[in-house]
Amino acid sequence: MLMPSALYASVDKYLHGLFGLANDPAAEVRKLVCAAFVQLIEVRPSVLEPHMKNVIEYMLQVNKDTDDEATLEACEF
């Protein structure tokens, strides 16, 4: 799977948006944030390397989420 060049060019803004949505009260949003982190780590792990500690802590936090779908997405990480 390749990362689109437009996304790669704007990856800092994309990450900023993901981190901004990470603690959204809607479980569906948290689930999608987890899915985005999973995709990024598969496609371009170097993008997440500087943020890895925060991403891992977030995924561990979502593993305890009350929403089963969000928890499942976090487990994919």
All heavy atoms as a GROMACS GRO file, in nm:
protein
  601
    1MET      N    1   0.085  -0.117   0.000
    1MET     CA    2   0.000   0.000   0.000
    1MET      C    3   0.090   0.124   0.000
    1MET      O    4   0.181   0.135   0.081
    1MET     CB    5  -0.089  -0.001   0.124
    1MET     CG    6  -0.188   0.112   0.126
    1MET     SD    7  -0.289   0.125   0.277
    1MET     CE    8  -0.338  -0.039   0.311
    2LEU      N    9   0.064   0.215  -0.090
    2LEU     CA   10   0.142   0.338  -0.099
    2LEU      C   11   0.065   0.454  -0.039
    2LEU      O   12  -0.058   0.459  -0.046
    2LEU     CB   13   0.176   0.368  -0.245
    2LEU     CG   14   0.263   0.266  -0.316
    2LEU    CD1   15   0.276   0.301  -0.462
    2LEU    CD2   16   0.400   0.258  -0.251
    3MET      N   17   0.138   0.548   0.017
    3MET     CA   18   0.077   0.668   0.072
    3MET      C   19   0.069   0.771  -0.041
    3MET      O   20   0.170   0.795  -0.108
    3MET     CB   21   0.163   0.720   0.188
    3MET     CG   22   0.095   0.827   0.267
    3MET     SD   23   0.169   0.841   0.432
    3MET     CE   24   0.266   0.986   0.414
    4PRO      N   25  -0.047   0.831  -0.066
    4PRO     CA   26  -0.060   0.931  -0.172
    4PRO      C   27   0.039   1.046  -0.150
    4PRO      O   28   0.064   1.088  -0.036
    4PRO     CB   29  -0.203   0.980  -0.160
    4PRO     CG   30  -0.275   0.874  -0.083
    4PRO     CD   31  -0.173   0.808   0.004
    5SER      N   32   0.095   1.096  -0.259
    5SER     CA   33   0.196   1.201  -0.249
    5SER      C   34   0.141   1.328  -0.183
    5SER      O   35   0.213   1.396  -0.111
    5SER     CB   36   0.254   1.233  -0.387
    5SER     OG   37   0.152   1.275  -0.476
    6ALA      N   38   0.014   1.358  -0.206
    6ALA     CA   39  -0.046   1.477  -0.143
    6ALA      C   40  -0.051   1.461   0.009
    6ALA      O   41  -0.027   1.557   0.082
    6ALA     CB   42  -0.186   1.500  -0.199
    7LEU      N   43  -0.082   1.341   0.055
    7LEU     CA   44  -0.084   1.316   0.199
    7LEU      C   45   0.056   1.322   0.256
    7LEU      O   46   0.078   1.379   0.363
    7LEU     CB   47  -0.148   1.181   0.231
    7LEU     CG   48  -0.153   1.140   0.376
    7LEU    CD1   49  -0.226   1.244   0.461
    7LEU    CD2   50  -0.218   1.004   0.392
    8TYR      N   51   0.151   1.265   0.184
    8TYR     CA   52   0.289   1.268   0.231
    8TYR      C   53   0.340   1.411   0.244
    8TYR      O   54   0.410   1.445   0.339
    8TYR     CB   55   0.380   1.187   0.139
    8TYR     CG   56   0.517   1.167   0.196
    8TYR    CD1   57   0.538   1.082   0.304
    8TYR    CD2   58   0.626   1.235   0.144
    8TYR    CE1   59   0.663   1.064   0.358
    8TYR    CE2   60   0.753   1.217   0.199
    8TYR     CZ   61   0.771   1.132   0.305
    8TYR     OH   62   0.894   1.115   0.360
    9ALA      N   63   0.301   1.496   0.151
    9ALA     CA   64   0.343   1.636   0.154
    9ALA      C   65   0.280   1.712   0.272
    9ALA      O   66   0.336   1.810   0.320
    9ALA     CB   67   0.308   1.705   0.023
   10SER      N   68   0.165   1.666   0.317
   10SER     CA   69   0.093   1.734   0.425
   10SER      C   70   0.084   1.650   0.551
   10SER      O   71  -0.006   1.669   0.633
   10SER     CB   72  -0.049   1.768   0.378
   10SER     OG   73  -0.047   1.848   0.263
   11VAL      N   74   0.176   1.557   0.566
   11VAL     CA   75   0.167   1.462   0.676
   11VAL      C   76   0.170   1.528   0.814
   11VAL      O   77   0.103   1.482   0.907
   11VAL     CB   78   0.273   1.351   0.663
   11VAL    CG1   79   0.411   1.401   0.701
   11VAL    CG2   80   0.235   1.230   0.744
   12ASP      N   81   0.242   1.638   0.830
   12ASP     CA   82   0.246   1.706   0.960
   12ASP      C   83   0.108   1.761   0.996
   12ASP      O   84   0.064   1.748   1.110
   12ASP     CB   85   0.350   1.817   0.960
   12ASP     CG   86   0.491   1.763   0.961
   12ASP    OD1   87   0.513   1.650   1.010
   12ASP    OD2   88   0.581   1.834   0.911
   13LYS      N   89   0.038   1.819   0.899
   13LYS     CA   90  -0.097   1.870   0.924
   13LYS      C   91  -0.193   1.754   0.953
   13LYS      O   92  -0.280   1.765   1.039
   13LYS     CB   93  -0.147   1.948   0.803
   13LYS     CG   94  -0.078   2.080   0.784
   13LYS     CD   95  -0.133   2.153   0.663
   13LYS     CE   96  -0.057   2.281   0.638
   13LYS     NZ   97  -0.106   2.349   0.518
   14TYR      N   98  -0.175   1.645   0.881
   14TYR     CA   99  -0.258   1.527   0.901
   14TYR      C  100  -0.241   1.472   1.042
   14TYR      O  101  -0.338   1.445   1.112
   14TYR     CB  102  -0.222   1.421   0.796
   14TYR     CG  103  -0.303   1.296   0.803
   14TYR    CD1  104  -0.438   1.295   0.770
   14TYR    CD2  105  -0.245   1.175   0.842
   14TYR    CE1  106  -0.513   1.179   0.776
   14TYR    CE2  107  -0.319   1.058   0.847
   14TYR     CZ  108  -0.453   1.061   0.814
   14TYR     OH  109  -0.526   0.946   0.821
   15LEU      N  110  -0.115   1.458   1.086
   15LEU     CA  111  -0.088   1.410   1.221
   15LEU      C  112  -0.144   1.505   1.326
   15LEU      O  113  -0.200   1.461   1.427
   15LEU     CB  114   0.062   1.391   1.242
   15LEU     CG  115   0.124   1.270   1.177
   15LEU    CD1  116   0.275   1.272   1.193
   15LEU    CD2  117   0.066   1.141   1.234
   16HIS      N  118  -0.129   1.633   1.303
   16HIS     CA  119  -0.183   1.733   1.396
   16HIS      C  120  -0.334   1.715   1.410
   16HIS      O  121  -0.388   1.720   1.520
   16HIS     CB  122  -0.147   1.874   1.348
   16HIS     CG  123  -0.192   1.982   1.440
   16HIS    ND1  124  -0.131   2.006   1.561
   16HIS    CD2  125  -0.294   2.071   1.430
   16HIS    CE1  126  -0.194   2.106   1.622
   16HIS    NE2  127  -0.293   2.146   1.543
   17GLY      N  128  -0.400   1.693   1.296
   17GLY     CA  129  -0.545   1.670   1.299
   17GLY      C  130  -0.581   1.543   1.373
   17GLY      O  131  -0.677   1.540   1.451
   18LEU      N  132  -0.503   1.436   1.349
   18LEU     CA  133  -0.530   1.310   1.419
   18LEU      C  134  -0.514   1.325   1.569
   18LEU      O  135  -0.598   1.278   1.647
   18LEU     CB  136  -0.436   1.200   1.370
   18LEU     CG  137  -0.467   1.137   1.235
   18LEU    CD1  138  -0.359   1.035   1.199
   18LEU    CD2  139  -0.603   1.072   1.235
   19PHE      N  140  -0.406   1.390   1.611
   19PHE     CA  141  -0.385   1.410   1.754
   19PHE      C  142  -0.494   1.498   1.814
   19PHE      O  143  -0.535   1.478   1.929
   19PHE     CB  144  -0.247   1.470   1.781
   19PHE     CG  145  -0.134   1.373   1.761
   19PHE    CD1  146  -0.029   1.403   1.676
   19PHE    CD2  147  -0.132   1.250   1.825
   19PHE    CE1  148   0.075   1.314   1.657
   19PHE    CE2  149  -0.029   1.159   1.806
   19PHE     CZ  150   0.075   1.192   1.722
   20GLY      N  151  -0.545   1.593   1.736
   20GLY     CA  152  -0.654   1.678   1.782
   20GLY      C  153  -0.784   1.600   1.801
   20GLY      O  154  -0.866   1.634   1.887
   21LEU      N  155  -0.805   1.498   1.719
   21LEU     CA  156  -0.927   1.418   1.727
   21LEU      C  157  -0.916   1.298   1.820
   21LEU      O  158  -1.015   1.231   1.849
   21LEU     CB  159  -0.964   1.367   1.587
   21LEU     CG  160  -1.007   1.472   1.486
   21LEU    CD1  161  -1.017   1.410   1.347
   21LEU    CD2  162  -1.140   1.534   1.527
   22ALA      N  163  -0.798   1.270   1.868
   22ALA     CA  164  -0.772   1.148   1.944
   22ALA      C  165  -0.862   1.131   2.066
   22ALA      O  166  -0.900   1.020   2.099
   22ALA     CB  167  -0.625   1.143   1.987
   23ASN      N  168  -0.897   1.237   2.132
   23ASN     CA  169  -0.979   1.226   2.253
   23ASN      C  170  -1.121   1.276   2.231
   23ASN      O  171  -1.187   1.320   2.324
   23ASN     CB  172  -0.912   1.300   2.369
   23ASN     CG  173  -0.784   1.231   2.410
   23ASN    OD1  174  -0.780   1.110   2.427
   23ASN    ND2  175  -0.677   1.307   2.422
   24ASP      N  176  -1.167   1.266   2.107
   24ASP     CA  177  -1.304   1.305   2.074
   24ASP      C  178  -1.402   1.219   2.154
   24ASP      O  179  -1.378   1.100   2.176
   24ASP     CB  180  -1.328   1.285   1.924
   24ASP     CG  181  -1.453   1.353   1.876
   24ASP    OD1  182  -1.562   1.292   1.889
   24ASP    OD2  183  -1.441   1.467   1.829
   25PRO      N  184  -1.512   1.279   2.200
   25PRO     CA  185  -1.608   1.200   2.278
   25PRO      C  186  -1.679   1.091   2.197
   25PRO      O  187  -1.731   0.996   2.255
   25PRO     CB  188  -1.707   1.304   2.330
   25PRO     CG  189  -1.686   1.426   2.250
   25PRO     CD  190  -1.548   1.420   2.193
   26ALA      N  191  -1.681   1.104   2.064
   26ALA     CA  192  -1.749   1.004   1.981
   26ALA      C  193  -1.658   0.883   1.958
   26ALA      O  194  -1.546   0.895   1.909
   26ALA     CB  195  -1.788   1.067   1.848
   27ALA      N  196  -1.709   0.766   1.992
   27ALA     CA  197  -1.632   0.643   1.977
   27ALA      C  198  -1.595   0.617   1.832
   27ALA      O  199  -1.486   0.567   1.803
   27ALA     CB  200  -1.711   0.525   2.032
   28GLU      N  201  -1.682   0.653   1.739
   28GLU     CA  202  -1.654   0.632   1.596
   28GLU      C  203  -1.531   0.711   1.553
   28GLU      O  204  -1.448   0.662   1.476
   28GLU     CB  205  -1.776   0.673   1.512
   28GLU     CG  206  -1.757   0.652   1.363
   28GLU     CD  207  -1.750   0.505   1.323
   28GLU    OE1  208  -1.795   0.417   1.400
   28GLU    OE2  209  -1.699   0.479   1.213
   29VAL      N  210  -1.516   0.831   1.606
   29VAL     CA  211  -1.399   0.914   1.573
   29VAL      C  212  -1.273   0.851   1.630
   29VAL      O  213  -1.171   0.840   1.561
   29VAL     CB  214  -1.418   1.059   1.624
   29VAL    CG1  215  -1.291   1.141   1.604
   29VAL    CG2  216  -1.536   1.126   1.555
   30ARG      N  217  -1.278   0.807   1.754
   30ARG     CA  218  -1.161   0.741   1.815
   30ARG      C  219  -1.122   0.615   1.737
   30ARG      O  220  -1.004   0.586   1.716
   30ARG     CB  221  -1.188   0.708   1.962
   30ARG     CG  222  -1.203   0.831   2.050
   30ARG     CD  223  -1.206   0.797   2.198
   30ARG     NE  224  -1.303   0.697   2.235
   30ARG     CZ  225  -1.432   0.721   2.262
   30ARG    NH1  226  -1.479   0.844   2.252
   30ARG    NH2  227  -1.513   0.623   2.298
   31LYS      N  228  -1.223   0.541   1.692
   31LYS     CA  229  -1.198   0.421   1.612
   31LYS      C  230  -1.125   0.458   1.482
   31LYS      O  231  -1.028   0.392   1.444
   31LYS     CB  232  -1.329   0.351   1.580
   31LYS     CG  233  -1.313   0.226   1.496
   31LYS     CD  234  -1.445   0.162   1.466
   31LYS     CE  235  -1.500   0.220   1.340
   31LYS     NZ  236  -1.614   0.151   1.284
   32LEU      N  237  -1.170   0.563   1.416
   32LEU     CA  238  -1.107   0.605   1.291
   32LEU      C  239  -0.966   0.659   1.313
   32LEU      O  240  -0.878   0.640   1.228
   32LEU     CB  241  -1.195   0.709   1.220
   32LEU     CG  242  -1.329   0.655   1.168
   32LEU    CD1  243  -1.416   0.767   1.117
   32LEU    CD2  244  -1.308   0.549   1.061
   33VAL      N  245  -0.943   0.726   1.424
   33VAL     CA  246  -0.808   0.772   1.458
   33VAL      C  247  -0.715   0.652   1.476
   33VAL      O  248  -0.603   0.650   1.422
   33VAL     CB  249  -0.810   0.862   1.584
   33VAL    CG1  250  -0.668   0.887   1.636
   33VAL    CG2  251  -0.879   0.995   1.555
   34CYS      N  252  -0.761   0.551   1.545
   34CYS     CA  253  -0.681   0.430   1.563
   34CYS      C  254  -0.651   0.365   1.429
   34CYS      O  255  -0.538   0.323   1.402
   34CYS     CB  256  -0.752   0.331   1.654
   34CYS     SG  257  -0.758   0.381   1.826
   35ALA      N  258  -0.752   0.356   1.343
   35ALA     CA  259  -0.733   0.296   1.211
   35ALA      C  260  -0.630   0.375   1.130
   35ALA      O  261  -0.547   0.315   1.060
   35ALA     CB  262  -0.867   0.290   1.137
   36ALA      N  263  -0.633   0.506   1.143
   36ALA     CA  264  -0.536   0.590   1.070
   36ALA      C  265  -0.395   0.565   1.120
   36ALA      O  266  -0.301   0.554   1.039
   36ALA     CB  267  -0.574   0.737   1.086
   37PHE      N  268  -0.378   0.552   1.251
   37PHE     CA  269  -0.245   0.523   1.305
   37PHE      C  270  -0.196   0.386   1.259
   37PHE      O  271  -0.079   0.369   1.228
   37PHE     CB  272  -0.245   0.532   1.458
   37PHE     CG  273  -0.245   0.672   1.512
   37PHE    CD1  274  -0.325   0.705   1.621
   37PHE    CD2  275  -0.165   0.770   1.458
   37PHE    CE1  276  -0.324   0.834   1.673
   37PHE    CE2  277  -0.164   0.900   1.509
   37PHE     CZ  278  -0.243   0.931   1.616
   38VAL      N  279  -0.285   0.289   1.254
   38VAL     CA  280  -0.249   0.155   1.208
   38VAL      C  281  -0.203   0.160   1.062
   38VAL      O  282  -0.101   0.101   1.026
   38VAL     CB  283  -0.366   0.056   1.226
   38VAL    CG1  284  -0.340  -0.075   1.154
   38VAL    CG2  285  -0.393   0.031   1.374
   39GLN      N  286  -0.277   0.232   0.980
   39GLN     CA  287  -0.239   0.244   0.839
   39GLN      C  288  -0.105   0.315   0.824
   39GLN      O  289  -0.022   0.274   0.743
   39GLN     CB  290  -0.347   0.317   0.760
   39GLN     CG  291  -0.472   0.235   0.743
   39GLN     CD  292  -0.584   0.311   0.675
   39GLN    OE1  293  -0.570   0.429   0.642
   39GLN    NE2  294  -0.696   0.244   0.654
   40LEU      N  295  -0.085   0.421   0.900
   40LEU     CA  296   0.041   0.494   0.890
   40LEU      C  297   0.160   0.409   0.932
   40LEU      O  298   0.265   0.414   0.868
   40LEU     CB  299   0.036   0.620   0.977
   40LEU     CG  300  -0.028   0.742   0.915
   40LEU    CD1  301  -0.040   0.855   1.017
   40LEU    CD2  302   0.049   0.790   0.793
   41ILE      N  303   0.145   0.330   1.036
   41ILE     CA  304   0.257   0.248   1.082
   41ILE      C  305   0.289   0.138   0.981
   41ILE      O  306   0.404   0.097   0.968
   41ILE     CB  307   0.231   0.189   1.224
   41ILE    CG1  308   0.361   0.147   1.290
   41ILE    CG2  309   0.137   0.071   1.219
   41ILE    CD1  310   0.446   0.259   1.337
   42GLU      N  311   0.189   0.094   0.905
   42GLU     CA  312   0.212  -0.007   0.802
   42GLU      C  313   0.275   0.053   0.677
   42GLU      O  314   0.361  -0.009   0.616
   42GLU     CB  315   0.080  -0.074   0.765
   42GLU     CG  316   0.025  -0.165   0.873
   42GLU     CD  317  -0.111  -0.224   0.836
   42GLU    OE1  318  -0.169  -0.185   0.732
   42GLU    OE2  319  -0.160  -0.307   0.914
   43VAL      N  320   0.231   0.172   0.639
   43VAL     CA  321   0.273   0.233   0.512
   43VAL      C  322   0.399   0.316   0.526
   43VAL      O  323   0.489   0.310   0.443
   43VAL     CB  324   0.158   0.320   0.456
   43VAL    CG1  325   0.202   0.396   0.333
   43VAL    CG2  326   0.038   0.235   0.426
   44ARG      N  327   0.407   0.396   0.631
   44ARG     CA  328   0.519   0.488   0.647
   44ARG      C  329   0.554   0.503   0.794
   44ARG      O  330   0.525   0.604   0.857
   44ARG     CB  331   0.480   0.622   0.587
   44ARG     CG  332   0.591   0.722   0.571
   44ARG     CD  333   0.688   0.687   0.465
   44ARG     NE  334   0.623   0.696   0.336
   44ARG     CZ  335   0.688   0.693   0.223
   44ARG    NH1  336   0.817   0.682   0.223
   44ARG    NH2  337   0.625   0.698   0.108
   45PRO      N  338   0.616   0.402   0.854
   45PRO     CA  339   0.647   0.407   0.998
   45PRO      C  340   0.738   0.524   1.036
   45PRO      O  341   0.730   0.573   1.148
   45PRO     CB  342   0.715   0.273   1.026
   45PRO     CG  343   0.745   0.213   0.895
   45PRO     CD  344   0.660   0.279   0.792
   46SER      N  345   0.819   0.570   0.945
   46SER     CA  346   0.910   0.681   0.976
   46SER      C  347   0.834   0.809   1.011
   46SER      O  348   0.884   0.892   1.086
   46SER     CB  349   1.003   0.709   0.857
   46SER     OG  350   0.929   0.745   0.743
   47VAL      N  351   0.712   0.822   0.961
   47VAL     CA  352   0.629   0.939   0.991
   47VAL      C  353   0.591   0.941   1.139
   47VAL      O  354   0.584   1.046   1.201
   47VAL     CB  355   0.504   0.940   0.901
   47VAL    CG1  356   0.403   1.042   0.946
   47VAL    CG2  357   0.543   0.964   0.756
   48LEU      N  358   0.566   0.823   1.194
   48LEU     CA  359   0.523   0.815   1.334
   48LEU      C  360   0.638   0.803   1.434
   48LEU      O  361   0.617   0.820   1.553
   48LEU     CB  362   0.429   0.695   1.353
   48LEU     CG  363   0.287   0.712   1.302
   48LEU    CD1  364   0.206   0.587   1.329
   48LEU    CD2  365   0.219   0.832   1.363
   49GLU      N  366   0.757   0.774   1.387
   49GLU     CA  367   0.870   0.754   1.478
   49GLU      C  368   0.887   0.865   1.581
   49GLU      O  369   0.903   0.837   1.699
   49GLU     CB  370   0.998   0.733   1.400
   49GLU     CG  371   1.013   0.592   1.348
   49GLU     CD  372   1.142   0.572   1.270
   49GLU    OE1  373   1.232   0.659   1.275
   49GLU    OE2  374   1.151   0.470   1.201
   50PRO      N  375   0.882   0.993   1.541
   50PRO     CA  376   0.901   1.098   1.642
   50PRO      C  377   0.788   1.104   1.746
   50PRO      O  378   0.804   1.162   1.852
   50PRO     CB  379   0.904   1.228   1.561
   50PRO     CG  380   0.923   1.188   1.420
   50PRO     CD  381   0.872   1.048   1.407
   51HIS      N  382   0.674   1.044   1.714
   51HIS     CA  383   0.556   1.050   1.801
   51HIS      C  384   0.522   0.915   1.861
   51HIS      O  385   0.416   0.898   1.922
   51HIS     CB  386   0.436   1.100   1.720
   51HIS     CG  387   0.461   1.223   1.641
   51HIS    ND1  388   0.464   1.348   1.698
   51HIS    CD2  389   0.488   1.239   1.509
   51HIS    CE1  390   0.490   1.436   1.603
   51HIS    NE2  391   0.506   1.374   1.488
   52MET      N  392   0.611   0.818   1.844
   52MET     CA  393   0.579   0.681   1.878
   52MET      C  394   0.537   0.664   2.024
   52MET      O  395   0.441   0.593   2.054
   52MET     CB  396   0.697   0.589   1.846
   52MET     CG  397   0.659   0.444   1.848
   52MET     SD  398   0.525   0.402   1.734
   52MET     CE  399   0.609   0.414   1.578
   53LYS      N  400   0.606   0.729   2.116
   53LYS     CA  401   0.571   0.715   2.259
   53LYS      C  402   0.427   0.759   2.282
   53LYS      O  403   0.350   0.686   2.347
   53LYS     CB  404   0.667   0.798   2.343
   53LYS     CG  405   0.639   0.789   2.494
   53LYS     CD  406   0.736   0.874   2.573
   53LYS     CE  407   0.720   0.862   2.721
   53LYS     NZ  408   0.597   0.912   2.776
   54ASN      N  409   0.388   0.872   2.227
   54ASN     CA  410   0.251   0.922   2.245
   54ASN      C  411   0.149   0.832   2.176
   54ASN      O  412   0.040   0.808   2.230
   54ASN     CB  413   0.238   1.064   2.192
   54ASN     CG  414   0.314   1.163   2.276
   54ASN    OD1  415   0.336   1.141   2.394
   54ASN    ND2  416   0.356   1.272   2.216
   55VAL      N  417   0.182   0.782   2.058
   55VAL     CA  418   0.090   0.695   1.986
   55VAL      C  419   0.070   0.564   2.062
   55VAL      O  420  -0.043   0.516   2.077
   55VAL     CB  421   0.140   0.669   1.842
   55VAL    CG1  422   0.054   0.565   1.773
   55VAL    CG2  423   0.142   0.799   1.761
   56ILE      N  424   0.178   0.506   2.112
   56ILE     CA  425   0.166   0.382   2.188
   56ILE      C  426   0.083   0.403   2.314
   56ILE      O  427  -0.005   0.322   2.346
   56ILE     CB  428   0.306   0.325   2.222
   56ILE    CG1  429   0.373   0.275   2.094
   56ILE    CG2  430   0.296   0.214   2.326
   56ILE    CD1  431   0.519   0.239   2.111
   57GLU      N  432   0.108   0.511   2.385
   57GLU     CA  433   0.029   0.540   2.506
   57GLU      C  434  -0.118   0.558   2.471
   57GLU      O  435  -0.206   0.512   2.545
   57GLU     CB  436   0.084   0.664   2.575
   57GLU     CG  437   0.216   0.640   2.646
   57GLU     CD  438   0.276   0.766   2.707
   57GLU    OE1  439   0.217   0.875   2.692
   57GLU    OE2  440   0.384   0.754   2.767
   58TYR      N  441  -0.145   0.625   2.359
   58TYR     CA  442  -0.284   0.646   2.317
   58TYR      C  443  -0.350   0.512   2.285
   58TYR      O  444  -0.462   0.485   2.327
   58TYR     CB  445  -0.289   0.738   2.196
   58TYR     CG  446  -0.428   0.752   2.140
   58TYR    CD1  447  -0.526   0.824   2.209
   58TYR    CD2  448  -0.464   0.692   2.020
   58TYR    CE1  449  -0.654   0.835   2.160
   58TYR    CE2  450  -0.592   0.703   1.970
   58TYR     CZ  451  -0.687   0.775   2.040
   58TYR     OH  452  -0.814   0.786   1.991
   59MET      N  453  -0.279   0.427   2.211
   59MET     CA  454  -0.336   0.297   2.174
   59MET      C  455  -0.362   0.211   2.298
   59MET      O  456  -0.463   0.140   2.304
   59MET     CB  457  -0.244   0.224   2.077
   59MET     CG  458  -0.238   0.290   1.942
   59MET     SD  459  -0.401   0.301   1.866
   59MET     CE  460  -0.356   0.309   1.696
   60LEU      N  461  -0.274   0.217   2.395
   60LEU     CA  462  -0.296   0.144   2.520
   60LEU      C  463  -0.418   0.199   2.594
   60LEU      O  464  -0.495   0.124   2.654
   60LEU     CB  465  -0.172   0.150   2.609
   60LEU     CG  466  -0.052   0.070   2.559
   60LEU    CD1  467   0.071   0.100   2.644
   60LEU    CD2  468  -0.083  -0.079   2.558
   61GLN      N  469  -0.436   0.330   2.589
   61GLN     CA  470  -0.552   0.394   2.652
   61GLN      C  471  -0.681   0.348   2.582
   61GLN      O  472  -0.779   0.315   2.649
   61GLN     CB  473  -0.538   0.546   2.643
   61GLN     CG  474  -0.659   0.622   2.689
   61GLN     CD  475  -0.647   0.771   2.659
   61GLN    OE1  476  -0.537   0.824   2.650
   61GLN    NE2  477  -0.759   0.837   2.640
   62VAL      N  478  -0.680   0.346   2.450
   62VAL     CA  479  -0.800   0.306   2.376
   62VAL      C  480  -0.829   0.157   2.393
   62VAL      O  481  -0.943   0.115   2.381
   62VAL     CB  482  -0.788   0.345   2.226
   62VAL    CG1  483  -0.911   0.301   2.147
   62VAL    CG2  484  -0.771   0.496   2.212
   63ASN      N  485  -0.729   0.079   2.426
   63ASN     CA  486  -0.753  -0.063   2.455
   63ASN      C  487  -0.846  -0.081   2.573
   63ASN      O  488  -0.906  -0.188   2.589
   63ASN     CB  489  -0.620  -0.136   2.483
   63ASN     CG  490  -0.561  -0.198   2.361
   63ASN    OD1  491  -0.621  -0.287   2.303
   63ASN    ND2  492  -0.447  -0.150   2.320
   64LYS      N  493  -0.860   0.021   2.655
   64LYS     CA  494  -0.949   0.017   2.771
   64LYS      C  495  -1.080   0.091   2.745
   64LYS      O  496  -1.159   0.113   2.836
   64LYS     CB  497  -0.879   0.078   2.892
   64LYS     CG  498  -0.753   0.006   2.931
   64LYS     CD  499  -0.679   0.080   3.040
   64LYS     CE  500  -0.543   0.017   3.064
   64LYS     NZ  501  -0.461   0.099   3.153
   65ASP      N  502  -1.102   0.132   2.619
   65ASP     CA  503  -1.221   0.209   2.581
   65ASP      C  504  -1.348   0.126   2.606
   65ASP      O  505  -1.344   0.003   2.600
   65ASP     CB  506  -1.212   0.247   2.433
   65ASP     CG  507  -1.300   0.365   2.397
   65ASP    OD1  508  -1.424   0.348   2.395
   65ASP    OD2  509  -1.246   0.472   2.371
   66THR      N  510  -1.456   0.194   2.631
   66THR     CA  511  -1.584   0.124   2.651
   66THR      C  512  -1.644   0.078   2.519
   66THR      O  513  -1.731  -0.009   2.518
   66THR     CB  514  -1.685   0.216   2.724
   66THR    OG1  515  -1.701   0.335   2.648
   66THR    CG2  516  -1.638   0.249   2.864
   67ASP      N  517  -1.598   0.133   2.408
   67ASP     CA  518  -1.648   0.094   2.277
   67ASP      C  519  -1.564  -0.022   2.222
   67ASP      O  520  -1.443  -0.008   2.203
   67ASP     CB  521  -1.644   0.213   2.181
   67ASP     CG  522  -1.702   0.178   2.047
   67ASP    OD1  523  -1.826   0.175   2.035
   67ASP    OD2  524  -1.624   0.152   1.953
   68ASP      N  525  -1.629  -0.133   2.194
   68ASP     CA  526  -1.557  -0.252   2.148
   68ASP      C  527  -1.489  -0.232   2.013
   68ASP      O  528  -1.380  -0.284   1.990
   68ASP     CB  529  -1.652  -0.372   2.139
   68ASP     CG  530  -1.698  -0.420   2.275
   68ASP    OD1  531  -1.630  -0.389   2.375
   68ASP    OD2  532  -1.802  -0.490   2.281
   69GLU      N  533  -1.551  -0.156   1.924
   69GLU     CA  534  -1.491  -0.135   1.791
   69GLU      C  535  -1.365  -0.050   1.800
   69GLU      O  536  -1.267  -0.077   1.730
   69GLU     CB  537  -1.593  -0.072   1.697
   69GLU     CG  538  -1.706  -0.168   1.659
   69GLU     CD  539  -1.802  -0.106   1.560
   69GLU    OE1  540  -1.766  -0.008   1.493
   69GLU    OE2  541  -1.914  -0.158   1.550
   70ALA      N  542  -1.366   0.051   1.883
   70ALA     CA  543  -1.246   0.135   1.902
   70ALA      C  544  -1.136   0.051   1.964
   70ALA      O  545  -1.019   0.059   1.922
   70ALA     CB  546  -1.278   0.256   1.990
   71THR      N  547  -1.172  -0.032   2.060
   71THR     CA  548  -1.074  -0.120   2.125
   71THR      C  549  -1.013  -0.217   2.025
   71THR      O  550  -0.890  -0.239   2.024
   71THR     CB  551  -1.139  -0.198   2.239
   71THR    OG1  552  -1.193  -0.105   2.333
   71THR    CG2  553  -1.041  -0.288   2.310
   72LEU      N  554  -1.095  -0.272   1.939
   72LEU     CA  555  -1.047  -0.365   1.837
   72LEU      C  556  -0.947  -0.297   1.742
   72LEU      O  557  -0.844  -0.354   1.708
   72LEU     CB  558  -1.164  -0.424   1.760
   72LEU     CG  559  -1.131  -0.531   1.658
   72LEU    CD1  560  -1.065  -0.650   1.724
   72LEU    CD2  561  -1.257  -0.574   1.584
   73GLU      N  562  -0.979  -0.176   1.700
   73GLU     CA  563  -0.888  -0.101   1.613
   73GLU      C  564  -0.755  -0.075   1.683
   73GLU      O  565  -0.649  -0.085   1.621
   73GLU     CB  566  -0.949   0.031   1.568
   73GLU     CG  567  -1.049   0.019   1.456
   73GLU     CD  568  -0.989  -0.032   1.326
   73GLU    OE1  569  -0.868  -0.013   1.299
   73GLU    OE2  570  -1.065  -0.092   1.250
   74ALA      N  571  -0.760  -0.040   1.809
   74ALA     CA  572  -0.637  -0.015   1.885
   74ALA      C  573  -0.553  -0.142   1.895
   74ALA      O  574  -0.430  -0.136   1.890
   74ALA     CB  575  -0.669   0.039   2.023
   75CYS      N  576  -0.618  -0.257   1.907
   75CYS     CA  577  -0.546  -0.384   1.914
   75CYS      C  578  -0.472  -0.414   1.784
   75CYS      O  579  -0.371  -0.485   1.786
   75CYS     CB  580  -0.642  -0.499   1.946
   75CYS     SG  581  -0.699  -0.497   2.115
   76GLU      N  582  -0.519  -0.363   1.673
   76GLU     CA  583  -0.453  -0.384   1.544
   76GLU      C  584  -0.315  -0.323   1.542
   76GLU      O  585  -0.229  -0.364   1.466
   76GLU     CB  586  -0.537  -0.324   1.431
   76GLU     CG  587  -0.666  -0.396   1.404
   76GLU     CD  588  -0.644  -0.531   1.338
   76GLU    OE1  589  -0.550  -0.543   1.256
   76GLU    OE2  590  -0.719  -0.623   1.367
   77PHE      N  591  -0.294  -0.221   1.624
   77PHE     CA  592  -0.165  -0.151   1.626
   77PHE      C  593  -0.055  -0.243   1.671
   77PHE      O  594   0.053  -0.242   1.624
   77PHE     CB  595  -0.174  -0.027   1.714
   77PHE     CG  596  -0.055   0.062   1.707
   77PHE    CD1  597  -0.038   0.148   1.599
   77PHE    CD2  598   0.039   0.062   1.805
   77PHE    CE1  599   0.072   0.232   1.591
   77PHE    CE2  600   0.150   0.146   1.798
   77PHE     CZ  601   0.165   0.231   1.691
   0.00000   0.00000   0.00000
